[in-house]
Amino acid sequence: MKNKHTPEIRFAGFTDAWEQREVSTFSGETYGGGTPQTSNEAYWEGEIPWIQSSDLKEHKVFGVEPNKGVSQLGLKNSATKLVPANSIAIITRVGVGKLAFMPFEYATSQDFLSLSKLKVDGWFATYSLYKKLQSESHAVQGTSIKGITKDELLKKSMMVPISNIEQSKIGAFFKSLDNLITLHQRELTTLKQTKQGFLQKMFPREGETVPEVRFPGFTDAWEQRELGELANFTKGVGYTKSDLRETGSPIILYGRLYTDYKTLIEDVNTFVDMKENSVISLGGEVIVPSSGESAEDIARASVVGKPGIILGGDLNIIKPIGQIDPVFLALAISNGAPNKDMEKRAQGKSVVHLHNSDIKKINLVFPQVKEQRIIVNFYLQLDHLITLHQRELDALKETKRAFLQKMFV
């Protein structure tokens, strides 16, 4: 059974019980904040970093990049204060639960309480408070938390190691873990940007017949045809969310194209009891939503990667004939000139619609099948690399969550 006065996991050499302390004992001084008069430009021409709630990110307790700066005159004529470096900025109003360790001097809006002149290890205090506030917000999930008072925050009780060395080790451990998460996030972002950059350059722009970037050995102009000449078209058959079951026949619902699926759909995790007259995939169908919230949203396509999957209603189904690779077509619709053409053809206000009759008229510029498949393979390899990086990032975040549960009381 877990000892309530010590965490489940500790660094070697530490055996003493932790002590219960109020947050008020973490610091020698606290600071509130304020907002200098926004109409007075002289108050906002300084270099003192001034942070507001939106400058702090969920689940990120360092690396704050202030977007505004105030002057000494702004400090003098408002409730905002100059907070010493190495303080902890905690949001107490809009955005309750966000906080960050601040290694530089700063000022804040009235949405903050800052703990300064820390009497415990700064990083330990930061992660301990983060864990505490996150646990409390999850306990009241669904309830609107409008704010927490200074007294309420400072009176919160927390368990703290007696040893400053143990505090420091715990703080440094989580800071190192967060640095690793940040590094993986940057790598993932770079990969996604690289992918998007290539996709924009590997398909001809509107009015052009060759893309900006091509693989070596290919020099021929691409051919242009209407999609109605290159594919067969049909529609999915209606199912709704109420038809979903824990098990049954796999189905693709159009709404999931916006959230769950990439260009190539290989795994489906929604199931229904199959109805008569259902449309079943043979594999290789290109699917485009026939309704959505905006023209930009609706102009996208995915490929059904395997047979035996039910294709639900509100799906335009395109089956390429012979000379068009399905994944190439989906990529062209989502990233090439057909994307803009599709946006223009989508009709509606609160809900926009796109029909097969519209899609048939869209012009596709395409190379020989060999070049199409090289483009597709390049994209799929890049997408696979992104998936692996995303899994690594998710695993690191889950590791952090687990250690937060086991290394604090």
C-alpha positions in Angstrom: 0.0 0.0 0.0 1.3 3.5 -0.9 2.6 5.6 2.0 0.6 8.8 1.9 3.6 10.8 3.0 6.1 9.6 0.3 5.7 9.1 -3.4 5.6 5.7 -5.1 8.9 6.4 -7.0 11.9 8.2 -5.5 15.5 8.7 -6.4 17.9 6.4 -4.6 19.2 7.5 -1.2 16.1 9.4 -0.1 14.0 7.8 2.6 12.6 10.6 4.8 8.9 11.3 4.8 7.7 14.4 2.9 6.2 17.2 4.9 2.9 19.0 4.3 3.2 22.7 3.5 0.9 25.4 2.3 1.8 27.1 -1.0 2.2 30.3 0.9 5.4 28.9 2.4 6.9 28.3 -1.1 7.8 32.0 -1.5 9.0 35.0 0.4 6.9 37.5 -1.7 3.9 37.4 -4.1 2.9 39.8 -6.9 -0.4 40.5 -8.6 -0.7 42.3 -11.9 -2.5 44.8 -13.9 -2.9 46.3 -17.4 -1.6 49.8 -18.2 -4.0 52.0 -20.0 -4.0 50.6 -23.6 -4.7 54.0 -25.2 -1.5 55.5 -23.8 1.2 54.5 -26.2 3.9 55.7 -23.8 3.0 52.9 -21.4 3.6 50.3 -24.1 6.9 51.5 -25.6 9.1 49.8 -23.1 11.1 46.6 -23.0 9.8 45.1 -19.8 8.1 41.8 -20.8 4.4 41.9 -20.0 2.5 38.6 -20.1 -1.2 37.8 -20.4 -3.1 34.5 -20.2 -2.7 33.7 -23.9 1.1 33.8 -23.7 1.1 30.7 -21.6 0.4 27.3 -23.2 -1.5 24.4 -21.8 0.8 21.7 -20.3 4.0 23.8 -21.0 5.6 25.3 -17.9 8.5 27.2 -19.4 9.6 28.9 -22.6 7.1 31.8 -22.3 7.5 34.3 -25.2 5.8 37.6 -24.2 4.1 39.4 -27.1 4.0 42.8 -25.4 6.3 45.1 -23.4 5.6 47.9 -21.0 7.6 50.9 -20.0 8.7 52.1 -16.5 6.0 54.8 -16.9 3.4 52.0 -17.5 4.5 50.2 -14.4 4.3 53.4 -12.3 0.8 54.3 -13.5 -0.9 50.9 -13.2 -1.4 47.9 -10.9 1.1 45.8 -12.8 4.4 45.2 -11.0 8.0 44.2 -12.0 8.4 40.6 -10.9 11.9 39.3 -10.2 13.5 36.6 -12.3 13.1 33.0 -11.3 9.5 33.4 -10.2 6.5 31.3 -11.0 3.6 33.0 -12.9 0.3 31.3 -12.1 -3.0 32.2 -13.9 -5.8 32.7 -11.4 -8.6 33.9 -13.7 -9.2 33.0 -17.4 -7.1 30.0 -18.1 -6.9 28.7 -14.5 -4.4 25.8 -14.3 -1.7 27.3 -16.6 1.6 28.4 -15.0 5.2 28.9 -16.0 8.6 29.3 -14.4 10.0 32.7 -15.5 13.8 33.0 -15.7 13.7 36.7 -16.5 12.1 39.8 -15.0 8.5 40.4 -16.2 5.2 42.1 -15.5 1.7 40.5 -15.8 -1.9 41.3 -16.4 -4.4 41.1 -13.5 -5.0 37.4 -14.4 -1.8 36.3 -12.6 -0.4 35.7 -9.1 3.4 35.3 -9.1 5.4 33.5 -6.5 8.9 35.1 -5.9 11.9 34.7 -3.7 11.3 31.0 -3.7 12.0 28.9 -0.6 11.8 25.6 -2.4 13.5 24.4 -5.6 11.9 26.5 -8.4 11.4 23.6 -10.8 10.1 21.3 -8.1 7.6 23.9 -7.1 6.6 24.5 -10.7 5.9 20.9 -11.5 4.3 20.2 -8.1 1.9 23.1 -8.6 1.2 22.0 -12.2 0.3 18.5 -11.0 -1.9 19.9 -8.2 -3.8 22.3 -10.4 -4.2 19.7 -13.2 -5.6 17.1 -10.7 -8.1 19.5 -9.3 -9.2 20.7 -12.8 -9.8 17.0 -13.8 -11.7 16.3 -10.7 -14.3 19.0 -11.6 -14.2 18.3 -15.4 -17.3 19.8 -17.1 -17.6 22.5 -14.5 -16.8 26.1 -15.5 -13.9 27.3 -13.3 -14.0 31.1 -13.5 -11.1 31.8 -11.2 -9.2 31.2 -8.0 -8.5 33.8 -5.4 -5.0 34.6 -4.0 -6.0 33.3 -0.6 -7.4 30.1 -2.0 -4.2 29.4 -4.0 -1.8 30.2 -1.1 -3.7 28.0 1.3 -3.5 24.9 -0.8 -1.6 22.1 0.9 1.0 20.1 -0.8 3.6 17.5 0.2 7.2 18.5 -0.2 10.5 16.7 0.3 12.4 17.9 3.4 15.7 17.6 1.4 16.4 20.4 -1.0 18.6 18.0 -3.0 15.6 15.7 -3.5 13.5 18.6 -4.6 16.2 19.7 -7.0 16.5 16.2 -8.5 12.8 15.9 -9.1 12.6 19.3 -10.6 15.6 18.7 -12.9 14.2 15.3 -14.0 10.9 16.8 -15.2 12.6 19.8 -16.8 14.8 17.3 -18.7 11.8 15.3 -19.7 10.0 18.4 -20.9 13.1 19.5 -22.9 13.0 16.1 -24.7 9.3 16.5 -25.4 9.9 20.0 -26.8 12.7 18.7 -29.0 10.5 15.9 -30.4 7.6 18.4 -30.9 10.0 20.7 -32.9 11.2 17.8 -35.1 7.6 16.7 -35.7 6.6 20.3 -36.6 9.6 20.5 -39.0 8.6 17.3 -40.7 5.0 18.4 -41.2 6.2 21.7 -42.6 8.6 19.9 -44.9 5.7 17.7 -46.1 3.4 20.6 -46.7 6.2 22.5 -48.6 6.9 19.6 -50.9 3.2 19.0 -51.5 2.7 22.6 -52.6 5.6 22.3 -55.1 5.0 18.8 -56.4 1.7 19.6 -58.1 1.2 22.2 -60.8 -0.3 25.5 -59.9 -3.4 26.7 -61.5 -2.8 27.3 -65.2 0.5 25.4 -65.3 1.3 22.0 -66.7 4.4 20.9 -64.7 5.1 21.3 -61.0 7.9 23.4 -59.5 9.7 20.3 -58.1 10.1 17.0 -60.0 12.1 13.8 -59.5 15.2 13.3 -61.7 14.5 11.7 -65.1 11.1 13.1 -65.7 10.8 16.0 -68.1 7.5 15.5 -70.1 4.6 17.9 -69.7 1.7 16.6 -67.6 -1.6 15.8 -69.3 -4.8 17.7 -68.5 -8.3 16.1 -68.4 -11.6 16.5 -66.6 -12.1 14.1 -63.8 -15.3 12.9 -65.3 -13.1 11.3 -68.1 -10.8 9.6 -65.6 -13.0 8.0 -63.0 -16.3 6.5 -62.1 -18.5 8.2 -59.5 -21.0 7.1 -56.9 -22.3 8.0 -53.5 -22.2 6.4 -50.0 -25.3 5.3 -48.3 -26.6 7.0 -45.1 -25.5 5.9 -41.6 -25.6 8.2 -38.6 -23.6 8.3 -35.3 -26.6 6.6 -33.6 -25.9 3.5 -35.8 -22.4 3.1 -34.3 -21.6 -0.1 -32.3 -18.6 -1.4 -30.3 -18.1 -4.2 -32.9 -19.5 -5.0 -36.3 -18.7 -4.0 -39.8 -16.1 -1.2 -40.2 -17.5 2.0 -41.6 -16.1 5.4 -42.7 -18.4 8.3 -41.8 -17.7 11.6 -43.6 -17.2 13.6 -40.4 -14.1 11.4 -39.6 -12.4 12.7 -42.7 -12.0 16.0 -40.8 -10.6 14.5 -37.7 -9.3 10.9 -37.8 -8.1 10.1 -41.2 -5.1 10.9 -43.3 -4.7 10.6 -47.1 -4.5 6.8 -47.0 -7.0 5.2 -44.7 -5.8 1.7 -43.6 -7.3 1.4 -40.1 -11.0 2.1 -39.3 -12.2 2.1 -35.7 -15.9 2.7 -36.1 -18.4 -0.1 -36.6 -22.1 -0.7 -37.4 -24.5 -3.4 -38.1 -24.6 -3.6 -41.9 -27.8 -2.5 -43.6 -29.1 -3.7 -47.0 -27.9 -1.7 -50.0 -24.7 -0.6 -48.2 -21.8 0.6 -50.3 -18.8 -1.6 -49.6 -15.3 -0.6 -50.6 -13.2 -2.7 -53.0 -10.1 -0.8 -52.1 -8.7 2.2 -53.9 -11.7 4.5 -53.8 -11.0 8.2 -53.4 -13.6 9.7 -51.1 -14.5 13.4 -50.8 -17.0 14.8 -48.2 -20.2 16.1 -49.8 -21.0 18.5 -47.0 -19.0 20.5 -44.5 -18.7 23.8 -42.6 -16.7 25.6 -45.2 -15.4 25.3 -48.7 -11.9 25.0 -47.4 -12.8 22.1 -45.2 -14.7 20.2 -47.9 -11.9 20.4 -50.5 -10.1 17.3 -49.3 -9.8 13.7 -50.3 -8.7 10.3 -48.8 -8.1 6.9 -50.2 -9.8 3.7 -48.8 -6.8 1.5 -48.5 -8.5 -1.9 -48.2 -11.7 -3.7 -49.2 -14.7 -4.6 -47.1 -15.3 -1.2 -45.5 -18.7 0.4 -45.6 -18.8 3.9 -47.1 -21.3 6.0 -45.3 -23.6 8.8 -46.5 -22.4 12.3 -47.4 -19.4 10.8 -49.2 -18.6 11.3 -52.9 -16.9 8.2 -54.1 -14.4 8.4 -57.0 -13.0 5.2 -58.6 -10.1 6.1 -60.9 -9.8 4.3 -64.2 -6.4 2.8 -65.2 -4.1 5.7 -65.7 -4.6 7.5 -62.4 -3.2 6.3 -59.1 -5.8 6.8 -56.3 -3.4 8.2 -53.8 -2.0 10.6 -56.4 -5.5 11.8 -57.1 -6.3 12.3 -53.4 -3.1 14.3 -53.0 -3.8 16.4 -56.1 -7.4 17.2 -54.8 -6.1 18.2 -51.4 -3.0 20.1 -52.4 -3.0 20.9 -56.2 -5.0 23.1 -58.5 -8.1 20.9 -58.1 -8.2 22.0 -54.5 -8.9 25.6 -55.3 -11.3 24.6 -58.1 -13.2 22.4 -55.7 -13.5 25.3 -53.2 -15.1 27.5 -55.9 -17.7 24.8 -56.7 -18.7 24.2 -53.1 -22.1 25.9 -52.4 -23.9 26.9 -49.3 -23.7 29.2 -46.3 -23.9 27.6 -42.9 -23.3 24.3 -44.5 -21.6 23.9 -47.9 -22.2 21.1 -50.3 -20.2 19.5 -53.1 -21.6 17.0 -55.5 -20.1 14.4 -57.9 -21.5 16.5 -60.8 -19.3 19.3 -59.6 -16.2 17.1 -59.1 -16.5 15.6 -62.6 -15.9 19.0 -64.2 -12.7 19.6 -62.3 -9.5 19.5 -64.4 -6.7 17.3 -63.2 -3.1 17.7 -64.5 -1.2 14.4 -64.2 2.0 12.7 -65.3 2.5 9.1 -66.5 1.7 6.4 -63.9 5.4 5.8 -63.1 5.9 9.4 -62.0 2.6 9.4 -60.1 3.8 6.4 -58.1 7.2 7.8 -57.3 5.4 10.9 -55.9 3.0 8.7 -54.0 5.8 6.6 -52.5 7.7 9.7 -51.5 4.7 11.1 -49.7 3.8 7.8 -48.0 7.3 7.4 -46.7 7.3 11.0 -45.3 3.9 10.4 -43.8 5.1 7.2 -42.2 8.0 9.1 -40.7 5.6 11.7 -39.3 3.5 8.9 -37.8 6.5 7.4 -36.0 7.6 10.8 -34.6 4.0 11.4 -33.4 4.0 8.0 -31.6 7.3 8.8 -29.9 6.0 12.2 -28.8 2.8 10.7 -27.5 4.8 8.0 -25.6 7.0 10.7 -24.0 3.9 12.7 -22.9 2.4 9.5 -21.5 5.6 8.8 -19.6 5.6 12.3 -18.1 1.9 11.8 -17.0 2.8 8.5 -15.4 5.8 10.0 -13.5 3.8 13.0 -12.4 1.4 10.5 -10.7 4.1 8.4 -9.1 6.8 11.0 -8.1 4.5 13.4 -6.2 2.3 12.8 -3.2 
